[in-house]
Structures are given as structure tokens and as C-alpha cells.
Amino acid sequence: MIKRVLVFILFVSCSSLLFAQAPLWKVKESAYQFTMTFVAKLNMDGQQLTNPSDLVGAFVGTTCRGVSGLTYVASVKSYCSYITVFSNTPGETITFYLYSSANNKTTKVAKTINFEAYQHIGNLFQSYSIAEPALNNKAEILSFDFLNIKSLSSTISPGSVKINISQSYSLDKLTPVFTLSKGANLFKSRLLQTTGTNADSFTTPLVYEVLSEDESTLVNYTINVTQSIEPASFYKKDAVCSTLGAIKVVSKREGETVTLSYNGNLKESKNITSGEAVFSNLISGTYVATIGNEYKVIVVNLK
């Protein structure tokens, strides 16, 4: 008996899915003299609708004024809706409804728009968002650096990113690492960029576009990269009994000369090799280590 009940429940469930009907939205186009068109993307419950059987309906009150399914557009690798809305009265409030065929669910969209005769809104790059709940409309760069490089400074302001890095790095091939406002995308020459992936030359300023999650906001950001001499680091080891002291200069200025003076007299010169220059066998006393325009007074003590 229990087995029969389970089989019956399964049959009813499957039948419900099989015979689920999409909304019967229809428009009497001949009754209207004006049109308004959209290229839109549809989103329900945080997920983009991608089934050709999914629908969007445009309504004024309870009267359907437009209906469209989805079309896959290979050039943007996305599903778009081409919807035409009909009216006789400019200024009417258009309300949208979404239908998900996968869930057999219809949802009213909170955002509305006023009808404008012969107005076209949206394109394949920057579509009109019909979403419930609404998607994020912010298009901001929150952080911008380069892969495996520690920036000396990074300043982000509206439409601009200014980054300063060490002269030891080449600007010819830098890989941006960035974060954006929720759901936004970064483009260069309308090509989607992925953080930590696309290397580029920053010898001259580059312009990127940030497109918000709902595609309503598009902001240009100019990236300016400058270079500075990164300060050297100086280390010492004091002399202990019969073990003499040492001074180490660490710098990314490979090959640059470091001089070491003792009591005002030049003692030794070495080049930065593999990021450092080491002076050993130093007696106690006062030394001056110099690299470029930098110098450090270092006292080697006898302990």
C-alpha cells in the first residue's frame, strides 16, 4: 500500500512539471500607435535567466504591453531579451514580470520605467537590467596593484588610479590584480579582464572601463604608473670577541655600487649582487654605507 502511495506521489510530481504552463501573456499590437524597445538581460533571485523558454512581460496596470523570450548572442556569450513595449500614451508606468521556466515561477520586478515613444534602451555591451531583486549599480575599482609586486603607493579616486612602484620592475609587462564593486566587470578595449591574468604594458597611461553588475553604470578609469627608487635596507652584525662584524646592504637596484667608509676614509666598494652587498671582517667603529643618494651611519660595536 505504501509503495502504491509513493508511486502515485511521484507520478503527480512529474505530471506537474510536465504540464507546467508559462504565462499566457499576449499583446494586441494593432491597438497601439507607439513603441519603446529594449535590449535586456533577465535576472531572478540573483541568477541570470538563460532558458529560451524564460519570459519577460511588460505591463501597464493589468494589461500586457510587451512580451519576449531569450536569445543566445554568441558575440557576448550571453542570453538577451529583445522586448518591444506598446502604448498610446507617453509617460505611462511600465511594470515588468519575469517567468522562470525551470522553477515555473513568476516574479514582479520592483523597478519600473516610464514609457517614451520610439525610445530604445540598452545594447549588447550595456543592456537594460530587468532583475528582482535589483542588481548592484556601482562601478568602482576598490583596489588595483600588480601581481607579485608590492606597490610603494596606490591612490584610487573617481576615474583615476595612481600607482608608484620600484624602478627595479619593468613597466613593459605588468599583470593587474584588482577588486571591484560587487558584481562589476573590468574591460580594456571592450575585452573582459580577469584579475591576475592579463599582462600589459604600462609605459603610458591605460584606460579601463568598469561596468556595474546591472550594467546601468559605465565608468572610465585611467591607470597611471610611476616609478621611484626603492629605499635600501641596512643591517649590521657587531663584532664578538675574535669574530669581526659585518654590514649588509639590501636593495633591488641590481648592479649599483655601494661604498663603505671608515673614519671618513673609503674602505671598500661592492656592487649589489642578487639583491645585496655584504661587507665582512669589520672591526668596531663608525662606518658610512652609501648607495646612490642614500647613506646610513652604522656603528659596529665590540661585545
N, C-alpha and C positions, 0 to 999 in steps of 0.2 A: 504493500500500500504506500509506504513512504517513498519507495523507488518511483512509483507512478506519479506521486505529487511532485517530486524533484524534476522528472522528465517534463511534466506539464508546465512548471515554472520556467524551465529552460526554454521550452517552446514559445511561451508567451513573451519572454525577454527578447528572444531572437526575432520574433514576429514584430515586436515594437520597433526594433532597429531597422528591420527590413522595410516596414511600411511607414517609417517616419517621413513626414512631408515638410518640404520647405515652404515658407510663407508664400501665399498666392498674391504677391504684390504686382499690380498692373497699373499702367498709366494710359489714359485716353489722350494720346498726344495731340490729336486733331482739335482738342478743346482749348488749346493754349497757343498764344502767339509768340511768347518769348522763351528763350532757353539760356541756361547757365551750365557750363561744363567743368568737370573736374578730372584730373589725374590723381588718384588717391591710393594710399595703402591702408589696409584694414587691420585693426588690432583689437582683440578681445581678451580680457583678463591677462594682459601682459604678453600675449602670444600673437604674432602676426598670422593672419588667416592666409592660407596657401592652397586651399582646395578649390578647384574650379566651380564646385557646387556651392561654395560660400557666397553670401549675398550682402549687398548694402541697399537699403531703401531710403529714399528721401521723402519726407512728408511735410505738408502744411496742415497742422491740426491732425485730423484722421485720414486725410486724403493723400494717397500716394502720388508723388510728383516725379519720381525717378527711381529706377532700379537697375542694378548692374551686378554681374558676377566678377570673377577674377580671370586675368590673362597673364600667363607667364611671359616675361620680357627677357630674352636671353642677354641683351646688351647690358642690363643692370642686375641680372641674376636674381630677379625678384618677381613677385606677383603684384600686379597693379589692377586697379578698377578704373574703368573709363565710364563715368556716370554723367548723364545729361539730366538736368532738372528743368521742369516746365512750369511756367507761370504766366498769368495775365497782369500781375500786379507787382511791380518792383518794390522791394522793401519787405516783402513777406518773410517771416521767420521760417527757415528750413531746419527741420529736425531729422537726424539720421538714426536708423536702426540697423543693427548688424545681425546676421544669421550665420551661425557656425554649424555646418553640416555634420562635422564629427561629433558634436555634442547635442545636435538637434536643439540648439538654444538660440533664442532671440533676445538681444540686449538693446536698450535705448541708450544713445550717446548723449551725454550731458551737454557737450559743446554744440552750439547752434551757429548758423550763419544767415545773414540777410541776403535775399535774392537780388542779384544785379543782372539785368538783361544783357545778354551777349558777353558776359564776363567769363574768362577762362582762368581757372586757378590750378596750379600745380604742373609739374613736368616730371620726366623720368628721373632727373637728378634730385629735385627738391619737390617731392609730392605733397599733396594735401593729406594731413593725417586725420583719419576717422577712427577714433580709438576710445574704448571705455574699459578701464579708466584712462584719462588723458595721459599721454607720454610727456616726458620732460622736454621743456623748450629752451633749456640753457645750452649755449655753445661756447664753452670756455676751456682753455688749456689750464690745468691745475698745476702741473709740473712738467718740466722739459729739461732733460740732460742728455748725456751721450753714454753709450754702452762702454763699460769698463774705464770710464774717465770721471774723475772727481772734479766737478766744476769749482773754480775759485769763487765764483759768484753767479747767481742766476736770478734775474728780476723779470717778473711777469706783470704786465699791465695790459689794459684793454687794447687788443690789436698788435701787441708787441711782446717779444721775448728777447732779452739781452743776456747773453751768457759769456763769461770770461773763463778761459781755460789756459793751462800752461803752454808755453811756447814749445815744449818738448813734443807736443802732438801735432800731427799734420791735419790741416783743415780739408784735405782733398777727399778723405773718406771717413766720415763720422756717421755713426748709427744712432738716430734719436731714440730715446727712451722717454715715454710721456704718459701722463694720465689726463683724462678729460672729464668733463661733467657727465653725469650718469647717462649712459646710452648714446653719447655723441660719437661721431667718427671724424677722423682726420684725413684730409685729402691733399695731394700735391698734383697739380695739373689734372684734377678730377680723378686721380687714381688713389684708391683707398690705401692708407698707410697702416702698418701694424707695428706696434711698439717693439723695439729691439730687433727689427728685421731689415728695414730698408736703409742701406747706407747711401750717403750722398755727399757732395762737395759743398762746403760752407765757406768757400773763399770769398763769396759775395752773399749778401742777404738773400734768404729764400722766403717765399710766401707760401703759407699753408692755409687751407680752409678748414674750419671746424663746423660741422653740420649737426644740429641738435637731434636728439632722439626722435622728436616728432617732425623733423625736417622743416620746421617753420622758421628757424633761425640759422643764418649762414654768416659766419664771421671770419674775416681775413686776419691772419697773424703773420707779421714779418719777424723772421728769426735772424738776429744779428749776433755773430760770434766774434769776439775779440780775444787776443792772447796777451798774457803777461808773463814776466819772468817769475817762476815759482820760487819762493824763498828756499834757500838751502837750510839744512838742519846740521847742527854741530854737536858732536859728542866727545867726551873725553874719558880716559881711564887714568887715575892717579898712579903715581909710582909707589910701589910697596917693597920696602927693603931692597933686595937686589934686582927686583923686576921693575924695569923702567916703564914710564907712562906712554899713552898713545892718544892721538886725536883723529877723529873720523869726521869727514865732511860728506854728507849725503845730498845728492842733487840729481834732478832729471836732465840737467844740461850736459849731456854726454860729450866728453872730449874737452870740456872747458878746463882751463888751468886754475889750480888752487895753489896759492903761495902761503908759506908758513914762516913767520918772522919770530926771532927770539931776541929779546932785549934790543929791539929796533933794527936788528940785522937780519937779512934774508937768510933763512936756514935751509929751505928746501922747496921745490916746486913739483907738483904732480898733476896729472890730468884726471878728470872724472872718468872712471872706467867701470862699467857695469853698475853705474849709479852711485859710485863712492870713490873717495880718495882717502887713504889711511896713512898717517904718519906715526911711526912707532919708534921705540928706543929713545924716548924723550925724558930728559932729566927734569926735576922740579923747577918751576919758574913760570914767568908770564909769556904767553905766546899770542900772536895775532894771526888768525886764519882769514884769508881773503879770497873771494871768488867774485869776479866781475866788480860790481859796485857794493857788494856786501862784505862785511868783515865782522869778526867776532873775537873779542878778547877772552882768552881762555887761560886759567891758572891751573897748572898741573902741580898738585901737592905731593909731598912725600909723607906717606903714612907709616 
